[in-house]
Amino acid sequence: MLHEPSAQAGKDNAADYKMRLGVKMFIFYTLFYVGFAAINVISPVLMEKPIVFGMNLACTYGFALIIVALIMALVYNHMCTKQEGILNTDESQEVDSHPSKEDK
């Protein structure tokens, strides 16, 4: 097996954007989960009520938590990749517009 050093990634121009987006998504998901916990604490009998396809609210909400987390991961990846592309293109254009010492 070859054990080579990892590739250097360089500066992440979208780090601030990714952090803000991640915090917003975390807060949204936390509130969504708090709703689940609140229903269990305030009215546990409500969790027994059939909602969709004969599944009770507990199962439906649980599946919703999983599905929302997966969708949020896909959205986060898409939005961050798009923002990285925009910021990296802007930086590469700035680098190309400045002549290097070798060009002189």
C-alpha positions in Angstrom: 0.0 0.0 0.0 1.2 3.5 -0.8 1.0 6.0 1.9 1.4 9.4 0.3 0.9 12.8 1.9 -2.5 14.3 1.4 -2.9 17.0 -1.3 -2.8 20.6 -0.1 -6.2 22.2 -0.5 -5.1 25.8 -0.2 -7.3 28.7 1.1 -11.1 28.1 1.3 -12.7 31.3 -0.1 -16.2 30.1 0.8 -15.5 29.2 4.4 -17.5 32.1 5.8 -20.4 31.3 3.6 -20.3 27.7 4.5 -20.2 28.5 8.2 -23.2 30.9 8.1 -25.2 28.4 6.0 -24.3 25.5 8.3 -25.3 27.5 11.4 -28.7 28.5 9.8 -29.4 24.9 8.8 -28.4 23.6 12.2 -30.7 26.0 14.0 -33.6 25.0 11.6 -33.0 21.3 12.2 -32.6 21.8 16.0 -36.0 23.6 16.1 -37.6 20.8 14.0 -36.2 18.3 16.5 -37.3 20.3 19.5 -40.8 20.1 18.1 -40.5 16.3 18.2 -39.3 16.3 21.7 -41.9 18.9 22.8 -44.7 16.8 21.5 -43.3 13.8 23.4 -43.1 15.8 26.6 -46.3 17.9 26.4 -48.7 15.3 24.8 -47.2 11.8 24.4 -50.7 10.5 23.6 -50.6 12.6 20.4 -47.7 10.5 19.2 -50.0 7.4 19.0 -52.4 9.1 16.6 -52.3 7.6 13.0 -51.2 10.2 10.4 -49.9 8.7 7.1 -50.4 5.2 5.7 -51.5 4.0 9.1 -48.3 5.1 10.7 -48.5 7.0 14.0 -47.2 10.5 14.5 -44.0 9.2 16.2 -43.0 7.1 13.2 -44.0 9.8 10.7 -42.1 12.5 12.5 -39.1 10.2 12.9 -39.0 9.5 9.2 -39.4 13.2 8.5 -36.4 13.9 10.7 -34.3 11.5 8.7 -35.5 12.7 5.3 -35.2 16.4 6.2 -31.6 15.7 7.3 -30.7 14.0 4.0 -32.3 16.8 2.0 -30.5 19.4 4.0 -27.2 17.6 3.4 -27.8 17.6 -0.4 -28.9 21.3 -0.4 -25.8 22.2 1.7 -23.5 20.4 -0.6 -25.1 22.0 -3.7 -25.1 25.5 -2.3 -21.5 25.3 -1.0 -20.2 23.8 -4.2 -21.9 26.6 -6.2 -20.4 29.3 -4.0 -17.0 27.7 -4.1 -17.2 27.8 -7.9 -18.2 31.4 -7.9 -15.5 32.5 -5.4 -12.7 30.4 -7.0 -13.6 31.8 -10.5 -13.4 35.4 -9.1 -10.0 34.7 -7.5 -8.6 33.0 -10.6 -9.7 36.0 -12.7 -7.9 38.3 -10.3 -4.7 36.2 -10.5 -4.9 36.1 -14.3 -5.3 39.9 -14.6 -2.1 40.6 -12.6 1.0 39.8 -14.7 3.6 37.6 -13.0 7.3 38.2 -12.9 7.8 35.5 -15.5 5.6 37.4 -18.0 7.8 40.6 -17.8 
